[in-house]
Amino acid sequence: MRTDTVSEDFRRFAPRFFARFFEVKSPHVGWRIETSEKLRGCAVMMLTAFIAGCAGYHPKPLDDNRLNESLAAPDRVALAREAARLRHPRLPPMTLDFSQPLTGEALGVIAVLASPDLQAFRAKEGVAQAQVFAAGLLPDPQLAVGLDHPLGGGGLVNAQNLGLSWDIARLITRQGDMRIANNQALQVRNDIAWQEWLVANQAALMGRRVAYLERQQAMAQQFSDIAAKLLEVARRNLREGNVKIDEVGLRQVAYLDARDRVLALARELQKARQDLNRVLGLLPGEIVSVATSRISLPASLPDPEALFAETRTARLDLAALRAGYDTQEARIYRAVLGQYPRFNLGLSEVRDTAGVRSQSIGISLDIPLFNSANRGVIAEAEATRDKLYAEYLARLYQTRADIATLIADLYRIGQEYEALVQQLPELERVERVLRAAVASGDTSLVNYETVRATLLDKQIKLLSLEQAAAEQEVALQLASGAPLAL
Protein backbone atom coordinates (compact mmCIF):
# COMPACT_ATOMS: atom_id res chain seq x y z
CA MET A 1 0.00 0.00 0.00
CA ARG A 2 1.33 3.46 -0.86
CA THR A 3 2.24 5.53 2.18
CA ASP A 4 0.98 8.77 0.65
CA THR A 5 -2.46 7.17 0.10
CA VAL A 6 -2.60 6.04 3.72
CA SER A 7 -1.67 9.52 4.90
CA GLU A 8 -4.39 11.14 2.78
CA ASP A 9 -7.08 8.75 4.04
CA PHE A 10 -6.02 9.41 7.61
CA ARG A 11 -6.30 13.17 7.08
CA ARG A 12 -9.91 12.80 5.88
CA PHE A 13 -10.95 10.42 8.65
CA ALA A 14 -9.23 11.94 11.70
CA PRO A 15 -11.25 15.18 12.12
CA ARG A 16 -14.59 13.31 12.23
CA PHE A 17 -13.14 10.71 14.60
CA PHE A 18 -11.84 13.21 17.16
CA ALA A 19 -14.99 15.32 16.97
CA ARG A 20 -17.10 12.31 17.89
CA PHE A 21 -14.61 11.13 20.52
CA PHE A 22 -15.61 13.95 22.85
CA GLU A 23 -19.30 12.95 22.71
CA VAL A 24 -19.46 9.14 22.32
CA LYS A 25 -20.09 7.05 25.42
CA SER A 26 -18.04 3.88 26.03
CA PRO A 27 -20.21 0.76 26.37
CA HIS A 28 -17.71 -0.92 28.72
CA VAL A 29 -17.05 1.62 31.47
CA GLY A 30 -19.64 4.28 30.92
CA TRP A 31 -17.21 7.16 30.64
CA ARG A 32 -18.34 10.31 28.89
CA ILE A 33 -16.43 13.47 28.26
CA GLU A 34 -18.55 16.60 28.56
CA THR A 35 -16.74 19.79 27.74
CA SER A 36 -17.62 23.30 26.80
CA GLU A 37 -18.12 24.00 23.13
CA LYS A 38 -15.14 26.40 23.03
CA LEU A 39 -12.58 23.98 24.47
CA ARG A 40 -13.93 21.09 22.47
CA GLY A 41 -13.80 23.09 19.25
CA CYS A 42 -10.27 24.24 20.07
CA ALA A 43 -9.10 20.68 20.71
CA VAL A 44 -10.66 19.36 17.51
CA MET A 45 -9.15 22.21 15.52
CA MET A 46 -5.63 21.56 16.87
CA LEU A 47 -5.84 17.84 16.25
CA THR A 48 -7.13 18.43 12.75
CA ALA A 49 -4.29 20.88 12.01
CA PHE A 50 -1.79 18.35 13.35
CA ILE A 51 -3.03 15.59 11.10
CA ALA A 52 -3.20 17.88 8.08
CA GLY A 53 0.41 18.95 8.61
CA CYS A 54 1.82 15.44 8.77
CA ALA A 55 4.25 14.58 5.99
CA GLY A 56 4.21 11.32 4.06
CA TYR A 57 7.18 8.96 3.89
CA HIS A 58 8.83 8.50 0.49
CA PRO A 59 11.68 5.95 0.41
CA LYS A 60 14.84 6.66 -1.59
CA PRO A 61 16.95 3.48 -1.57
CA LEU A 62 20.52 3.11 -2.85
CA ASP A 63 19.51 1.81 -6.25
CA ASP A 64 22.37 0.32 -8.33
CA ASN A 65 21.01 1.71 -11.59
CA ARG A 66 20.90 5.26 -10.23
CA LEU A 67 24.37 4.87 -8.73
CA ASN A 68 25.78 3.63 -12.03
CA GLU A 69 24.25 6.62 -13.82
CA SER A 70 25.89 8.94 -11.30
CA LEU A 71 29.25 7.21 -11.76
CA ALA A 72 29.17 7.74 -15.52
CA ALA A 73 31.06 10.59 -17.18
CA PRO A 74 29.21 13.92 -17.04
CA ASP A 75 27.13 14.91 -20.05
CA ARG A 76 29.10 17.58 -21.92
CA VAL A 77 25.97 19.20 -23.36
CA ALA A 78 24.53 19.57 -19.87
CA LEU A 79 27.86 20.92 -18.58
CA ALA A 80 27.94 23.57 -21.31
CA ARG A 81 24.36 24.58 -20.49
CA GLU A 82 25.07 24.87 -16.77
CA ALA A 83 28.35 26.74 -17.34
CA ALA A 84 26.53 29.41 -19.33
CA ARG A 85 24.22 30.15 -16.38
CA LEU A 86 26.71 29.65 -13.56
CA ARG A 87 26.16 31.86 -10.52
CA HIS A 88 29.21 32.14 -8.26
CA PRO A 89 30.73 35.09 -6.38
CA ARG A 90 34.19 34.50 -7.92
CA LEU A 91 33.63 32.45 -11.10
CA PRO A 92 31.87 34.11 -14.05
CA PRO A 93 29.65 32.12 -16.43
CA MET A 94 31.29 31.06 -19.68
CA THR A 95 30.73 29.25 -22.96
CA LEU A 96 32.34 25.82 -23.05
CA ASP A 97 33.57 24.49 -26.41
CA PHE A 98 34.78 20.91 -25.99
CA SER A 99 35.94 20.81 -29.61
CA GLN A 100 38.75 23.23 -28.69
CA PRO A 101 41.52 22.88 -26.07
CA LEU A 102 40.21 23.96 -22.68
CA THR A 103 41.73 26.86 -20.78
CA GLY A 104 42.39 26.82 -17.04
CA GLU A 105 39.28 28.93 -16.41
CA ALA A 106 37.12 26.47 -18.37
CA LEU A 107 38.60 23.53 -16.49
CA GLY A 108 37.79 25.29 -13.20
CA VAL A 109 34.14 25.78 -14.16
CA ILE A 110 33.83 22.14 -15.27
CA ALA A 111 35.31 20.99 -11.96
CA VAL A 112 32.84 23.11 -9.98
CA LEU A 113 29.90 21.67 -11.91
CA ALA A 114 31.00 18.02 -12.12
CA SER A 115 33.21 17.30 -9.10
CA PRO A 116 31.67 14.46 -7.00
CA ASP A 117 33.25 15.89 -3.84
CA LEU A 118 31.57 19.25 -4.40
CA GLN A 119 28.22 17.63 -5.12
CA ALA A 120 28.41 15.91 -1.74
CA PHE A 121 29.57 19.12 -0.04
CA ARG A 122 26.71 21.15 -1.54
CA ALA A 123 24.20 18.85 0.17
CA LYS A 124 25.06 20.67 3.42
CA GLU A 125 23.24 23.73 2.16
CA GLY A 126 19.94 21.84 2.17
CA VAL A 127 20.51 20.90 5.81
CA ALA A 128 21.26 24.54 6.71
CA GLN A 129 18.08 25.75 5.00
CA ALA A 130 16.08 23.12 6.85
CA GLN A 131 17.55 24.43 10.12
CA VAL A 132 16.44 27.96 9.21
CA PHE A 133 12.95 26.64 8.54
CA ALA A 134 12.86 24.76 11.84
CA ALA A 135 14.09 27.78 13.81
CA GLY A 136 11.22 29.90 12.50
CA LEU A 137 8.47 27.50 13.58
CA LEU A 138 6.33 28.52 16.54
CA PRO A 139 6.16 26.18 19.54
CA ASP A 140 3.25 23.75 19.54
CA PRO A 141 0.62 23.97 22.29
CA GLN A 142 0.04 20.92 24.48
CA LEU A 143 -3.33 19.29 25.02
CA ALA A 144 -3.99 17.21 28.14
CA VAL A 145 -7.13 15.06 28.69
CA GLY A 146 -7.87 13.20 31.92
CA LEU A 147 -10.74 10.95 33.15
CA ASP A 148 -11.55 9.65 36.65
CA HIS A 149 -14.23 6.99 37.12
CA PRO A 150 -15.47 6.50 40.72
CA LEU A 151 -15.56 2.85 41.82
CA GLY A 152 -18.43 3.25 44.34
CA GLY A 153 -20.70 5.66 46.15
CA GLY A 154 -24.05 7.07 45.17
CA GLY A 155 -24.53 10.26 43.36
CA LEU A 156 -20.98 10.41 41.98
CA VAL A 157 -20.23 11.13 38.36
CA ASN A 158 -17.20 10.69 36.16
CA ALA A 159 -14.55 13.32 36.79
CA GLN A 160 -12.81 14.82 33.81
CA ASN A 161 -10.32 17.51 32.92
CA LEU A 162 -9.22 19.12 29.70
CA GLY A 163 -6.17 21.36 29.60
CA LEU A 164 -4.37 23.42 27.01
CA SER A 165 -0.85 24.85 27.62
CA TRP A 166 1.73 26.74 25.58
CA ASP A 167 5.46 27.29 26.10
CA ILE A 168 5.57 31.08 25.88
CA ALA A 169 9.30 31.20 26.66
CA ARG A 170 9.99 29.85 23.17
CA LEU A 171 8.50 33.04 21.73
CA ILE A 172 11.13 35.10 23.51
CA THR A 173 14.05 33.09 22.12
CA ARG A 174 12.58 32.59 18.64
CA GLN A 175 14.32 35.61 17.11
CA GLY A 176 17.63 34.47 18.58
CA ASP A 177 17.13 30.98 17.17
CA MET A 178 16.39 32.40 13.72
CA ARG A 179 19.47 34.63 13.88
CA ILE A 180 21.62 31.62 14.75
CA ALA A 181 20.15 29.53 11.93
CA ASN A 182 20.52 32.32 9.35
CA ASN A 183 24.16 32.93 10.29
CA GLN A 184 24.82 29.19 10.09
CA ALA A 185 23.26 29.09 6.63
CA LEU A 186 25.44 32.02 5.54
CA GLN A 187 28.51 30.24 6.88
CA VAL A 188 27.62 27.08 4.98
CA ARG A 189 27.07 29.02 1.73
CA ASN A 190 30.45 30.73 2.08
CA ASP A 191 32.12 27.41 2.93
CA ILE A 192 30.62 25.83 -0.18
CA ALA A 193 31.67 28.77 -2.38
CA TRP A 194 35.21 28.59 -0.93
CA GLN A 195 35.45 24.86 -1.60
CA GLU A 196 34.28 25.50 -5.16
CA TRP A 197 36.97 28.18 -5.51
CA LEU A 198 39.59 25.73 -4.24
CA VAL A 199 38.50 23.00 -6.66
CA ALA A 200 38.35 25.43 -9.60
CA ASN A 201 41.91 26.61 -8.98
CA GLN A 202 43.08 23.06 -8.41
CA ALA A 203 41.68 22.09 -11.81
CA ALA A 204 43.37 25.10 -13.42
CA LEU A 205 46.67 24.15 -11.78
CA MET A 206 46.35 20.55 -12.94
CA GLY A 207 45.56 21.76 -16.45
CA ARG A 208 48.69 23.91 -16.56
CA ARG A 209 50.76 21.03 -15.23
CA VAL A 210 49.44 18.72 -17.95
CA ALA A 211 50.13 21.31 -20.66
CA TYR A 212 53.73 21.88 -19.60
CA LEU A 213 54.46 18.20 -19.10
CA GLU A 214 53.19 17.59 -22.64
CA ARG A 215 55.62 20.19 -23.95
CA GLN A 216 58.50 18.75 -21.93
CA GLN A 217 57.74 15.22 -23.12
CA ALA A 218 57.51 16.40 -26.74
CA MET A 219 60.91 18.11 -26.45
CA ALA A 220 62.48 15.05 -24.79
CA GLN A 221 60.93 12.81 -27.46
CA GLN A 222 62.42 15.00 -30.19
CA PHE A 223 65.91 14.64 -28.73
CA SER A 224 65.32 10.90 -28.23
CA ASP A 225 64.38 10.49 -31.90
CA ILE A 226 67.53 12.35 -32.98
CA ALA A 227 69.66 10.21 -30.66
CA ALA A 228 68.06 7.05 -32.07
CA LYS A 229 68.85 8.11 -35.65
CA LEU A 230 72.46 8.96 -34.73
CA LEU A 231 72.82 5.59 -33.02
CA GLU A 232 71.54 3.79 -36.10
CA VAL A 233 74.01 5.72 -38.31
CA ALA A 234 76.90 4.87 -35.96
CA ARG A 235 75.99 1.18 -35.99
CA ARG A 236 75.89 1.17 -39.81
CA ASN A 237 79.24 2.93 -39.95
CA LEU A 238 80.65 0.40 -37.49
CA ARG A 239 79.55 -2.49 -39.73
CA GLU A 240 81.24 -0.76 -42.64
CA GLY A 241 84.41 -0.17 -40.61
CA ASN A 242 84.21 3.64 -40.72
CA VAL A 243 83.97 4.27 -36.93
CA LYS A 244 85.25 2.68 -33.78
CA ILE A 245 83.22 0.82 -31.17
CA ASP A 246 83.65 3.62 -28.60
CA GLU A 247 81.65 6.04 -30.77
CA VAL A 248 78.80 3.53 -30.99
CA GLY A 249 78.91 3.17 -27.20
CA LEU A 250 78.66 6.93 -26.70
CA ARG A 251 75.73 7.13 -29.12
CA GLN A 252 73.98 4.30 -27.29
CA VAL A 253 74.47 5.95 -23.89
CA ALA A 254 73.05 9.23 -25.24
CA TYR A 255 70.03 7.41 -26.68
CA LEU A 256 69.34 5.50 -23.45
CA ASP A 257 69.56 8.69 -21.39
CA ALA A 258 67.15 10.48 -23.71
CA ARG A 259 64.78 7.50 -23.67
CA ASP A 260 64.80 7.33 -19.86
CA ARG A 261 63.90 11.00 -19.70
CA VAL A 262 60.96 10.46 -22.09
CA LEU A 263 59.63 7.57 -20.00
CA ALA A 264 59.98 9.52 -16.74
CA LEU A 265 58.07 12.49 -18.18
CA ALA A 266 55.44 10.11 -19.57
CA ARG A 267 54.82 8.73 -16.07
CA GLU A 268 54.50 12.25 -14.65
CA LEU A 269 52.12 13.22 -17.45
CA GLN A 270 49.94 10.14 -16.91
CA LYS A 271 49.66 10.87 -13.19
CA ALA A 272 48.84 14.53 -13.88
CA ARG A 273 46.08 13.49 -16.29
CA GLN A 274 44.61 11.08 -13.74
CA ASP A 275 44.62 13.83 -11.11
CA LEU A 276 42.91 16.20 -13.54
CA ASN A 277 40.25 13.61 -14.42
CA ARG A 278 39.58 13.00 -10.74
CA VAL A 279 39.04 16.71 -10.10
CA LEU A 280 36.79 17.03 -13.16
CA GLY A 281 34.77 13.92 -12.30
CA LEU A 282 35.77 12.19 -15.55
CA LEU A 283 36.46 8.52 -16.13
CA PRO A 284 40.10 7.48 -15.56
CA GLY A 285 40.78 6.75 -19.25
CA GLU A 286 39.41 9.99 -20.69
CA ILE A 287 41.82 12.50 -22.22
CA VAL A 288 41.02 16.21 -22.02
CA SER A 289 42.59 18.54 -24.54
CA VAL A 290 44.25 21.35 -22.56
CA ALA A 291 45.24 24.70 -24.02
CA THR A 292 49.02 25.21 -24.16
CA SER A 293 49.28 28.94 -23.67
CA ARG A 294 52.73 30.18 -22.70
CA ILE A 295 52.91 31.87 -19.32
CA SER A 296 54.90 35.09 -19.21
CA LEU A 297 56.43 35.83 -15.86
CA PRO A 298 55.02 39.03 -14.33
CA ALA A 299 57.29 42.03 -14.72
CA SER A 300 55.98 43.63 -11.54
CA LEU A 301 54.56 41.54 -8.73
CA PRO A 302 51.87 42.90 -6.37
CA ASP A 303 52.80 44.32 -3.01
CA PRO A 304 52.20 41.61 -0.35
CA GLU A 305 50.66 43.95 2.23
CA ALA A 306 48.35 45.62 -0.30
CA LEU A 307 47.23 42.23 -1.64
CA PHE A 308 46.66 40.96 1.90
CA ALA A 309 44.44 43.97 2.66
CA GLU A 310 42.27 43.11 -0.35
CA THR A 311 42.30 39.42 0.55
CA ARG A 312 40.77 40.02 3.99
CA THR A 313 37.49 40.97 2.31
CA ALA A 314 37.79 38.77 -0.79
CA ARG A 315 38.43 35.32 0.68
CA LEU A 316 35.24 33.36 1.13
CA ASP A 317 36.64 31.18 3.91
CA LEU A 318 37.29 34.30 5.99
CA ALA A 319 33.70 35.37 5.32
CA ALA A 320 32.55 31.94 6.49
CA LEU A 321 34.58 32.30 9.69
CA ARG A 322 33.05 35.74 10.29
CA ALA A 323 29.59 34.26 9.84
CA GLY A 324 30.49 31.52 12.32
CA TYR A 325 31.66 34.14 14.79
CA ASP A 326 28.36 36.04 14.38
CA THR A 327 26.55 32.77 14.97
CA GLN A 328 28.34 32.34 18.26
CA GLU A 329 27.50 35.91 19.25
CA ALA A 330 23.85 35.06 18.65
CA ARG A 331 24.23 31.92 20.77
CA ILE A 332 25.60 33.98 23.65
CA TYR A 333 22.67 36.38 23.35
CA ARG A 334 20.27 33.46 23.38
CA ALA A 335 22.04 31.96 26.40
CA VAL A 336 21.62 35.27 28.23
CA LEU A 337 17.91 35.20 27.44
CA GLY A 338 17.85 31.65 28.78
CA GLN A 339 18.89 32.82 32.23
CA TYR A 340 15.34 33.93 32.92
CA PRO A 341 12.96 31.24 34.20
CA ARG A 342 11.04 29.35 31.55
CA PHE A 343 7.29 29.58 31.91
CA ASN A 344 4.22 27.99 30.36
CA LEU A 345 0.73 29.42 30.12
CA GLY A 346 -2.12 26.94 30.53
CA LEU A 347 -5.93 26.91 30.36
CA SER A 348 -7.99 24.08 31.82
CA GLU A 349 -11.57 22.99 32.47
CA VAL A 350 -12.25 20.45 35.22
CA ARG A 351 -15.31 18.59 36.56
CA ASP A 352 -14.90 16.62 39.78
CA THR A 353 -16.84 13.49 40.84
CA ALA A 354 -19.47 15.63 42.51
CA GLY A 355 -20.30 17.26 39.22
CA VAL A 356 -18.79 20.64 40.09
CA ARG A 357 -17.24 22.36 37.10
CA SER A 358 -14.40 24.84 37.19
CA GLN A 359 -12.19 26.66 34.72
CA SER A 360 -8.67 27.85 35.51
CA ILE A 361 -5.62 29.55 34.10
CA GLY A 362 -2.12 28.64 35.25
CA ILE A 363 1.49 29.62 34.75
CA SER A 364 4.41 27.26 35.44
CA LEU A 365 7.92 28.61 36.08
CA ASP A 366 11.34 26.99 36.34
CA ILE A 367 13.00 27.48 39.71
CA PRO A 368 16.64 28.57 39.12
CA LEU A 369 18.05 26.61 42.02
CA PHE A 370 20.99 24.56 40.68
CA ASN A 371 21.67 26.16 37.28
CA SER A 372 21.09 29.71 38.44
CA ALA A 373 20.96 32.31 35.64
CA ASN A 374 22.04 29.73 33.04
CA ARG A 375 25.66 30.35 34.04
CA GLY A 376 27.04 27.09 32.64
CA VAL A 377 25.62 27.61 29.16
CA ILE A 378 26.74 31.24 29.06
CA ALA A 379 30.28 30.36 30.17
CA GLU A 380 30.58 27.65 27.51
CA ALA A 381 29.24 29.97 24.79
CA GLU A 382 31.69 32.75 25.71
CA ALA A 383 34.63 30.30 25.75
CA THR A 384 33.61 29.07 22.30
CA ARG A 385 33.52 32.66 21.05
CA ASP A 386 37.08 33.20 22.29
CA LYS A 387 38.15 30.03 20.46
CA LEU A 388 36.56 31.21 17.21
CA TYR A 389 38.27 34.58 17.54
CA ALA A 390 41.65 32.87 17.95
CA GLU A 391 40.97 30.64 14.92
CA TYR A 392 40.03 33.64 12.78
CA LEU A 393 43.19 35.49 13.82
CA ALA A 394 45.31 32.40 13.07
CA ARG A 395 43.77 32.15 9.59
CA LEU A 396 44.66 35.81 8.95
CA TYR A 397 48.26 35.20 10.00
CA GLN A 398 48.47 32.12 7.75
CA THR A 399 46.95 33.95 4.79
CA ARG A 400 49.41 36.85 5.09
CA ALA A 401 52.34 34.43 5.34
CA ASP A 402 51.14 32.41 2.32
CA ILE A 403 50.81 35.52 0.14
CA ALA A 404 54.27 36.79 1.10
CA THR A 405 55.84 33.37 0.46
CA LEU A 406 54.19 32.92 -2.93
CA ILE A 407 55.20 36.37 -4.15
CA ALA A 408 58.78 35.80 -2.97
CA ASP A 409 58.85 32.43 -4.77
CA LEU A 410 57.58 34.04 -7.98
CA TYR A 411 60.29 36.67 -7.72
CA ARG A 412 63.03 34.03 -7.33
CA ILE A 413 61.62 31.95 -10.20
CA GLY A 414 61.61 35.07 -12.38
CA GLN A 415 65.26 35.77 -11.61
CA GLU A 416 66.30 32.20 -12.42
CA TYR A 417 64.19 32.21 -15.57
CA GLU A 418 65.71 35.43 -16.90
CA ALA A 419 69.25 34.18 -16.22
CA LEU A 420 68.56 30.93 -18.09
CA VAL A 421 66.97 32.75 -21.03
CA GLN A 422 70.16 34.76 -21.42
CA GLN A 423 72.35 31.62 -21.34
CA LEU A 424 70.42 29.50 -23.84
CA PRO A 425 71.24 31.37 -27.11
CA GLU A 426 75.00 30.99 -26.53
CA LEU A 427 74.59 27.32 -25.57
CA GLU A 428 72.52 26.66 -28.70
CA ARG A 429 75.21 28.34 -30.85
CA VAL A 430 77.93 26.16 -29.27
CA GLU A 431 75.86 23.03 -29.90
CA ARG A 432 75.49 23.90 -33.61
CA VAL A 433 79.24 24.57 -33.96
CA LEU A 434 80.22 21.31 -32.24
CA ARG A 435 77.74 19.35 -34.29
CA ALA A 436 79.39 20.59 -37.47
CA ALA A 437 82.84 19.96 -35.98
CA VAL A 438 81.97 16.36 -35.17
CA ALA A 439 80.73 15.84 -38.72
CA SER A 440 84.05 17.13 -40.09
CA GLY A 441 86.14 15.29 -37.50
CA ASP A 442 87.53 18.45 -35.88
CA THR A 443 86.34 17.57 -32.35
CA SER A 444 85.53 14.50 -30.34
CA LEU A 445 82.07 13.04 -29.97
CA VAL A 446 82.42 13.17 -26.18
CA ASN A 447 82.60 16.96 -26.23
CA TYR A 448 79.56 17.25 -28.47
CA GLU A 449 77.42 14.82 -26.45
CA THR A 450 78.28 16.70 -23.24
CA VAL A 451 77.11 20.00 -24.73
CA ARG A 452 74.04 18.44 -26.35
CA ALA A 453 72.95 16.80 -23.06
CA THR A 454 73.48 20.10 -21.24
CA LEU A 455 71.38 21.95 -23.82
CA LEU A 456 68.54 19.46 -23.42
CA ASP A 457 68.69 19.82 -19.62
CA LYS A 458 68.57 23.62 -19.85
CA GLN A 459 65.68 23.66 -22.32
CA ILE A 460 63.62 21.29 -20.18
CA LYS A 461 64.56 23.28 -17.08
CA LEU A 462 63.30 26.43 -18.80
CA LEU A 463 59.95 24.75 -19.34
CA SER A 464 60.01 23.55 -15.73
CA LEU A 465 60.51 27.12 -14.54
CA GLU A 466 57.60 28.28 -16.69
CA GLN A 467 55.50 25.49 -15.22
CA ALA A 468 56.53 26.44 -11.67
CA ALA A 469 55.65 30.07 -12.33
CA ALA A 470 52.29 29.11 -13.85
CA GLU A 471 51.43 26.92 -10.85
CA GLN A 472 52.58 29.59 -8.39
CA GLU A 473 50.37 32.14 -10.12
CA VAL A 474 47.37 29.86 -9.61
CA ALA A 475 48.38 29.31 -5.99
CA LEU A 476 48.64 33.07 -5.43
CA GLN A 477 45.23 33.58 -7.02
CA LEU A 478 43.80 30.87 -4.77
CA ALA A 479 45.37 32.43 -1.66
CA SER A 480 44.09 35.91 -2.56
CA GLY A 481 40.53 34.64 -2.95
CA ALA A 482 39.82 36.40 -6.24
CA PRO A 483 41.08 36.35 -9.87
CA LEU A 484 44.37 38.20 -10.35
CA ALA A 485 45.61 40.04 -13.44
CA LEU A 486 49.33 39.21 -13.35
Secondary structure, 3 states (H helix, E strand, C coil): CCHHHHHHHHHHHHHHHHHHHCCCCCCCCCCCCCCCHHHHHHHHHHHHHHHHCCCCCCCCCCCHHHHHHHHCCCCHHHHHHHHHCCCCCCCCCCCCCCCCCECHHHHHHHHHHHCHHHHHHHHHHHHHHHHHHHHCCCCCCEEEEEEECCCCCCCCCCEEEEEEEEECHHHHHHHHHHHHHHHHHHHHHHHHHHHHHHHHHHHHHHHHHHHHHHHHHHHHHHHHHHHHHHHHHHHHHHHHCCCCHHHHHHHHHHHHHHHHHHHHHHHHHHHHHHHHHHHHCCCCCCCCCECCCCCCCCCCCCCHHHHHHHHHHHCHHHHHHHHHHHHHHHHHHHHHHCCCCCEEEEEEEEECCCCCEEEEEEEEECCCCCCHHHHHHHHHHHHHHHHHHHHHHHHHHHHHHHHHHHHHHHHHHHHHHHHHHHHHHHHHHHHHHHHHHHHHCCCCHHHHHHHHHHHHHHHHHHHHHHHHHHHHHHHHHHHHCCCCCC
